[in-house]
Amino acid sequence: MPIRVGVIGAGLMGADHIKNLSTAISGADVTFVADLDAGRAAAAAPPSARITTDPSELINSSEVDAVVVASHDSTHAGLVLECFEAMTPVLCEKPLAPTLLESREVVAADADIVAATGASLLSLGFMRRFDPGYVALRRSVQERAQDEPLMVHCTSRNAAAGPGTTAESAITNSAIHELDIIPWLLGSPITEVSWQSGRSTSNAEGRLQDPAFMLLRTADGTLTTLELFLNARYGYTTRCEVVSEGGVTGLKDTALLSVEEAGTRRAAVPADWRPRFADAYRLQLQAWITALRHGDQPSLASALDGLHASLVAQAMIHSLHSDGAYTKVNYA
């Protein structure tokens, strides 16, 4: 029998998850979709799925075996805790929660369930862990193919920041990917961070400082740089390069289309992150569904991974408000 999935949130990410689960994921059936906008839910849902504007109705439905939370960041913690109360497996989009207090509450509740049942109900959507490029890069680092890593350089650029984006939310919603992937890549936790800025683009709204430059130091001494530019205008790109004792290993730039003519070479760049990470989202969803069907613990990021990323994010925000001062990450 397929896993009957309810999806909460039918915006960009929710609609993509619904499409993947309905057409590209083996063993899944989307049976319920919830969104505050009933029309948007109906447009994203398969014809046979039920529609509601009440997420609680979906979570507690007898027609749902598992839930995907793809709604606004501010709703994540509350909806995950509702899924825990219903004892329903849940895949929550990152971040785990926008605040450290909420993240700790979810982790504590998750720990209680693990103590009682031996398994967690929560999987967290840090999809880069399933991206073939990042997986290959991590394998190269683990095998020390170019000897010991010394530095890592990351670039993350978007065409335009979302409405209401602040310097703080740029960290908790966008930079959070690197705050998770760097410890995963190097096998070493982030211990110290610094947030820096220079000139800001005229395309940044409000008090958003864009681009921003962040420094991450892991326990093994490796220094990582991150350029986060949310209003780069030209499209979406992400890069990660590991500089090691014996060479340099990096993700290959991906383009939608490459054109060579009239003595020029140009490439089409995706408008947002979804084409770049299409494989990662699909592979992550398939791993989750397959584990649930077999009664196994999914191999996705955990509640504790989400809390650790939130702790680093809070240290980064402290640095932001302290003129870029180096800030220790407190995991206690």
N, C-alpha and C positions, 0 to 999 in steps of 0.2 A: 504494500500500500504506500502511496506517496505521502510525504509530509505535507500536511495542510498548513499553509503559511498565511498569516495575516500581516499586512504591511501598514504601518502607521506613518502617514506623511506621503503625499502624492506630488511633491514638488520635483525638482530636477533629479535628486538622488532617489527618492521614493519611486518615481516613475521608471527610472532605469532599473532599479531592483525588481520591480514588478515585471518589466519586460524580460529581464534575464531569467527570473524564476519561471516565467510562463513559456519561454521559448528556448532557452539555452541550458537549463539546469535539469539534470536527470533526477527523477524521484521527488519533484516538488510540484505542488499545486496551489496557486494563489486563490484562496477561498473568501478572503475578507480584506477590504481596504478602508482605512479611516483617514479622513482629512477634514479640517474645519470648513473647507470649501467642497461641498458635495459634488458640484459640477466637475471640479478638478479630479476628485476621487473617481467619479464615473468615467471620465475620459481616460484615466490611466489603468483602470481595472479591466481584467478580462471579462467577457460577457457573463460568465457564470458566477462571478464573485459577488458577494453582498457588499453594500456600501453603507457607511455610517459617518456621522460627524462626531461620534463619541468614542474615543479610543478605549475607554473602559469596557464598552459593549464588545469590542473586538477581542480584547485580552481575555475576557471571561466567557467567550463563546465556546460552545461544545464543538463548533466547526473549525476550530483553530488548534493545531498541535504546536506551533512555534510562531514567534513574532519577530518581525524586523522593525526597529525603531529608526525612522529616517525623517523625523519631524525636527522642529527648531531645537537648537542646542539647549535652550532653557527648559525644555520638556524632558530631556533624556533621563535624568535621575529619577524623577517621579514615575515615569512610565516603566522604567526597569524595575523599580520597587513594586509596582503593581503586578508585573509579570512574575516576580518572586512570590508574591502572595498567592497567585494563581498556580504556582509551581509549573510555569510554562517557560521552556527554553527561549532565550531572546538574543538576537544579534542587534547590538546597538551601534549606530554610526558614531564615529568619533565627533567630539570628545566625549568621554564618559559623562562629564558634567562641566559646566562653565566655571564652577567654583570648587575650591578645595574642600570645603565643608561637605558639599553634596557628594563629591567623589569618595570621601572617607565614609559617608553614610552607606553608600552602595557597596563599598568593599567590605564593611562590617557585616552587612546583611548577606552578602555573598559568602563570607567566611562561615556564618551560622548555617547556611544551607549545606556547604561542603562538610561541615562537622556532623550534620544530621544525616546526610545522604551519601556522602563520599564523592560527590560530583558537583561541579558548578553548573548553573543554568545560564550564565552570561558569557557571551562572546562579543569582542569589541572590534569594530570595523577599521582597524589600521591596515588597509588593503595593500599597502606597499610591501608588506611581508610576503605577499603572494605574487608580486610583479616579477616576471622572469628575469628582467635585468637586475633588480635588486637581489634576487635569490642567487644569481650567478656571481654578483659582486661580493656578496657575503661569503659564498663558498671559497672564492679566491682569497679573501682576507683570512678566513679560518684555516685554510691550507697553507697560508703564508707563501703564496705563489711568487710574490715579489719581496719576500722577507717581511720584516716588521713594519707595520703602518706607522707613519710619522704625523701626517696631517690629512684632514678630509676637507674638501671644498664643496659646498652645496649652493645651488642657485634655484630659487623658486619664483617664477614670474607669472602673473596673471594679466589678462587684458584690462580688466577693470575691477576695482574693489566693489563688494556688495554694499547696498545702502546701509548707512549707519555704522560702517566699519570704523573701529577706533584702533589706536596703537595696541591697546590691551587685547581686544578681540582678534587682531591680526596674529597675536601670539597664540591665544587659546584655540583659534579655529584653523589657522593656516600653518604657522610655524610648528604647530603641535605634531605634524607628520615627521619633521626632522627630529623633534624632541623624543619621539618614539623610535625612529629608525636608526639613529646613530648608536644608541646602546645595543640594539639588536644586531647591527652590522659589526660592531667592534667587540661585542661580548664584554662590555665594560660600562658601568653606570656613569651618567653625567654627574660631576661633583661640583662644578663651578661654571657660572655663566656671566656674560656681559652683553648689554644692549647698547648699540651705538647708532648715531644718525649723522647725516651731513645735510646737504641741500635737499629739500623736498620738492617733488614734482608739483607743478601747478594744477595737475589733474586730481590731486588728493582733496577730498572734501573734509570740511570741519577742521578738527585739530589732528587729523591723521598725519603722522610723519611717515612719508613713503618716498623712496625705499628706506629700509632699515637694515642694519648689519649686526649680526649676532655672533658671539663667540661662545663655544661650548668646550669645556675641558673634561675629559673622561678620566676615570680613576687610573687608567694605564698611562696617563700623560699625553695622550693624543689630543691635539687641538683641532677643532672643527670650526670652519667659518660658514656662515649662512647669509646670503643676500636674499632678502625677501622684498619683492617689488610687486605690489598688488595692482598698480596702474601702469603697467609697461606698454599697454595699448596694442602691441603688435600681435598678441595671442598668448598661448600658454606654453611654457617650457619648464622642465625640471632637470637638473643635472646633479650628479654626485661623482666626485673624483677622489680616489684614495691614493695619496702620495706615500710610497713605501721606500725602504732602504734600497731595494733593487729595481724599482720601476714605478710606473703610474698605471692604475686601473680605473676606468670610469664607465659610466653608463653611456651607451650610444644614443646620440640625438635621434629622435624619431620625428618624422614629418609625414603629413598626409599625402603629399605628392611632391616629386622632384621634377623640375623642368629645365632642360638645357636647350637653348636656342640663341641665335644671333650673337654668339660670343659671350653669352651670359649663362649662369647657373643660379637657379632660385628654387626655393622649397616652400610649400604651403604649410603654415603652422596652425595647429588646432586652436579653436577659439577658447576652449576651456580644458579642464583636466580629464574629462570623461573619455575622449578618444585615446589619450595617452595611457590611461590605466584601465582600459576596457578589459584586457585579459586578467588583470589583477582582481577586479571586481567579480568577474565570472568565476575564476579559480577559487576565490575566497568563499563565494556562495556555494559552489559545488562541494568544497571541503566541509562546510558547515552542514549541509543537507545530508551528505554521505555519512558523516559521523552520527548525526541524529538517527538516521535509518538503522545504523548498525549498533546503536546504543553505546557509542564511544564518546569520549570527551573531545570536542572539537579542538583543532590545533590553532585556532585563531588567537589573537591577543586576548589577555585576561583582564579581569577587573583590576588586579594589582598593576598590570602594565599601564592601564589607564590612569591609576592613581599616581604612579611614578612620573608619567608625562605631565600630569597636572602639577606635581610638586616642582618639576623643572620649570614649567610655565610660570608658576607663581614667583619663583626666584628670578626669572627673566623680567617679569613685571616689576619686581622690586628694584632691579637694576635700572629699568626704564625710568622709574621715579627717583633714582638716586644718581642721576647724571652719568649713567653707564658704569657705575662702580661694580667691580667684580663681586658676585654674590654666591655664597655657598648654597648648595642644595641640601636641605635637611630631610632625610628619609625617615627620621625617627617618628 
